[in-house]
Amino acid sequence: MKTPVNFAQPTRREALYGLGAGLGSVAFSSLLQGANSKVVHHPAKAKN
């Protein structure tokens, strides 16, 4: 037996929780992006 789906508008608490989770993930991804875009101080000197 399937549970009924609630199509009603979310409560204020649920909406704020969803907004906070969304903004937190955006901030976290921007922090991770800054960690990967470091400039290399010395050029690579690999020999074949």
CNS distance restraints for C-alpha pairs under 8 A (distance, minus, plus):
assign (resid  10 and name CA) (resid  14 and name CA) 5.77 0.50 0.50
assign (resid  10 and name CA) (resid  15 and name CA) 6.01 0.50 0.50
assign (resid  11 and name CA) (resid  15 and name CA) 6.18 0.50 0.50
assign (resid  12 and name CA) (resid  16 and name CA) 6.15 0.50 0.50
assign (resid  13 and name CA) (resid  17 and name CA) 6.13 0.50 0.50
assign (resid  14 and name CA) (resid  18 and name CA) 6.20 0.50 0.50
assign (resid  15 and name CA) (resid  19 and name CA) 6.15 0.50 0.50
assign (resid  16 and name CA) (resid  20 and name CA) 6.01 0.50 0.50
assign (resid  17 and name CA) (resid  21 and name CA) 6.16 0.50 0.50
assign (resid  18 and name CA) (resid  22 and name CA) 6.18 0.50 0.50
assign (resid  19 and name CA) (resid  23 and name CA) 6.20 0.50 0.50
assign (resid  20 and name CA) (resid  24 and name CA) 5.94 0.50 0.50
assign (resid  21 and name CA) (resid  25 and name CA) 6.21 0.50 0.50
assign (resid  22 and name CA) (resid  26 and name CA) 6.38 0.50 0.50
assign (resid  23 and name CA) (resid  27 and name CA) 6.22 0.50 0.50
assign (resid  24 and name CA) (resid  28 and name CA) 6.09 0.50 0.50
assign (resid  25 and name CA) (resid  29 and name CA) 6.09 0.50 0.50
assign (resid  26 and name CA) (resid  30 and name CA) 6.27 0.50 0.50
assign (resid  27 and name CA) (resid  31 and name CA) 6.30 0.50 0.50
assign (resid  28 and name CA) (resid  32 and name CA) 6.30 0.50 0.50
assign (resid  29 and name CA) (resid  33 and name CA) 6.11 0.50 0.50
assign (resid  30 and name CA) (resid  34 and name CA) 6.36 0.50 0.50
assign (resid  31 and name CA) (resid  35 and name CA) 6.61 0.50 0.50
assign (resid  32 and name CA) (resid  36 and name CA) 6.68 0.50 0.50
assign (resid  33 and name CA) (resid  37 and name CA) 6.56 0.50 0.50
assign (resid  34 and name CA) (resid  38 and name CA) 7.46 0.50 0.50
